[in-house]
Amino acid sequence: MAKVWIIAESELPPPRTGYDLVLWSTAILPSATQTQTWAGWAETHIIARTPAAETLAFTPHPRDWAATDLAMGNGRVWRFEDRYVAWLDRSALHVPEVGRALSMAGVELIVSDTDQRYPSPFLDPLWRTVQANQIYGLSLDTSPRLYWPCEIDPAEEGFQALEREPGGFSATLDFSALESARRLFPIHQGLRLDVYQSHGWWDR
Amino acid sequence: MNPFMRLFMGVLLRAKLSRHAPPVGSPSDGALPLPQDRIKIGAVQWNAEPVRRVDEWTRRVEDLFREASRVHCHLLVFPEYLPLSLLGALMPDGTGAHTLTDATIQSVLRTTAPALQRFWLKWMSALSRQHHLVTVAGSGLMVRHGRLQNVAVIFDKDGQIIGQQPKLHVLPDETRWGIAAGDTLSQPSLPPWGVTSIVCNDATYFETFRMAAAQGARIIAVPIADPEARYTVGKARRGCFSQVQDVPMVGVVSAATGRLFGLRLSGKAGIYLPAELTPDGSGVLAESDLPIGEGLVSAVVSLNQLAAFQAERVARHPLPPEDFLQALYHVEEDR
């Protein structure tokens, strides 16, 4: 289980403990020192990112949280509790191969902020990516949503609005549940790499 | 199942089916040529419960053709496993079917596939010709090169087969029943329409749509028979609807519903487009009201509008570079 706090303030709120990961989509980044100190006090990982993809990320220790820049799409990947978390631009997810590549490489949570309002979560490319790859997705906007595989959602719709709390929103992610989803409906096991390779739609 | 039972079952089914000949289709001379841009598509929602009498199946299929013809469709799409309801003529209400072992199911399916295939294709050919409709006849089981496969078939308006497509991504249940996956995606038919058909779970994978689009497909038919006792919008939207948002095409879903030999099927017939091409921005051009029952939904699509949107989409969201995709779909030697 990972408890996630999504900060919905324009400045860092007072730190509090009990979270494993803090995500902050902000217009302006504070100083690196301030953010690093905050991570130490809150004893949590934190990723802060602006719409221009300027990013600060620290571990609870507190140290720089090493990341890998993505070759495709504007984004980064961090190692988090034996799995990987990616934060990338929503437009990158309109190319479904990006989400496929990330999930096949072990990413189990994709975070993406957007200023676009989708009339339905089913039209959000992040929701599609989550369902296609049976991972978690966190859509950060004024009304953040958690996306998760339909197989592990009691409502079978694959999304839920996040719970509002002082300073933002919170979500609890059970990564082990993803394995249940993949057992119930083994999407990745059903991939026909041989067929895709022989058709090679990319070299036409 | 012992060989005698298999033989008996095959002979009995052939005898029952042979009593029902399809109508003699009128020639298509005089029928209007197929339009190049705006085409009307019909998608069938089918009650797949086993029929007690063969003529019940033929009457309902004829009714659906008649209705599609009445609303001036050019293309009509039927669901996955359309012929399987005919097994009700042998096993009236499927009593006890859910207690059969996988080996017995495998044996029944393989034994009955040839007779069902002949009957199904004969009728769909005749009705396509009679109503001058391009028809995706749904899918049925066929023994091809010794392998049992779940194959979608496309007829032109003269009743000629112009496309066949085995399911590429078979479900674990189907594997247990001896159904083998296909290995290649057929070229689309009827340019400039570019009609192709895939089968049910193939639509879970955007890769299927990428392959079809690269081959020039613009209309992708998806016969389905979803073994979901409870219909939810979320699960339904994961397939064809989602894929045409990222790989723009006209997606046509025809759904089998109801109880079929122990399986509870649900799903809606629908016609889907990228959200930007639907008047209300929903991505849904037409869809059945309920996920059970039988009927037809239809809508007009503009292929020229779609082509313009496809070009714009590719410019805005180009494919990843070739080396990226080669690495993503690399097949390891020990796989």
Chai-1 contact restraints between the chains, C-beta under 6 A:
chainA,res_idxA,chainB,res_idxB,connection_type,confidence,min_distance_angstrom,max_distance_angstrom,comment,restraint_id
A,M72,B,P320,contact,1.0,0.0,6.0,A-B,restraint_1
A,H94,B,D246,contact,1.0,0.0,6.0,A-B,restraint_2
A,H94,B,H317,contact,1.0,0.0,6.0,A-B,restraint_3
A,V95,B,H317,contact,1.0,0.0,6.0,A-B,restraint_4
A,P96,B,F206,contact,1.0,0.0,6.0,A-B,restraint_5
A,P96,B,D246,contact,1.0,0.0,6.0,A-B,restraint_6
A,E97,B,P320,contact,1.0,0.0,6.0,A-B,restraint_7
A,A101,B,L328,contact,1.0,0.0,6.0,A-B,restraint_8
A,P119,B,G281,contact,1.0,0.0,6.0,A-B,restraint_9
A,F122,B,R237,contact,1.0,0.0,6.0,A-B,restraint_10
A,L123,B,A275,contact,1.0,0.0,6.0,A-B,restraint_11
A,R128,B,S242,contact,1.0,0.0,6.0,A-B,restraint_12
A,Q131,B,R238,contact,1.0,0.0,6.0,A-B,restraint_13
A,C150,B,G234,contact,1.0,0.0,6.0,A-B,restraint_14
A,C150,B,K235,contact,1.0,0.0,6.0,A-B,restraint_15
A,E156,B,T232,contact,1.0,0.0,6.0,A-B,restraint_16
A,E156,B,G234,contact,1.0,0.0,6.0,A-B,restraint_17
A,E156,B,K235,contact,1.0,0.0,6.0,A-B,restraint_18
A,E157,B,T232,contact,1.0,0.0,6.0,A-B,restraint_19
A,E157,B,G234,contact,1.0,0.0,6.0,A-B,restraint_20
A,G158,B,G234,contact,1.0,0.0,6.0,A-B,restraint_21
A,G190,B,H169,contact,1.0,0.0,6.0,A-B,restraint_22
A,R192,B,L168,contact,1.0,0.0,6.0,A-B,restraint_23
A,L193,B,Y329,contact,1.0,0.0,6.0,A-B,restraint_24
A,L193,B,V331,contact,1.0,0.0,6.0,A-B,restraint_25
A,D194,B,V331,contact,1.0,0.0,6.0,A-B,restraint_26
A,V195,B,L168,contact,1.0,0.0,6.0,A-B,restraint_27
A,Y196,B,E207,contact,1.0,0.0,6.0,A-B,restraint_28
A,Y196,B,Y329,contact,1.0,0.0,6.0,A-B,restraint_29
A,Q197,B,Y329,contact,1.0,0.0,6.0,A-B,restraint_30
A,Q197,B,V331,contact,1.0,0.0,6.0,A-B,restraint_31
A,H199,B,M211,contact,1.0,0.0,6.0,A-B,restraint_32
A,W201,B,R210,contact,1.0,0.0,6.0,A-B,restraint_33
A,W201,B,M211,contact,1.0,0.0,6.0,A-B,restraint_34
A,W201,B,A214,contact,1.0,0.0,6.0,A-B,restraint_35
A,W202,B,L319,contact,1.0,0.0,6.0,A-B,restraint_36
A,W202,B,E322,contact,1.0,0.0,6.0,A-B,restraint_37
A,W202,B,L325,contact,1.0,0.0,6.0,A-B,restraint_38
A,D203,B,E322,contact,1.0,0.0,6.0,A-B,restraint_39
A,R204,B,A214,contact,1.0,0.0,6.0,A-B,restraint_40
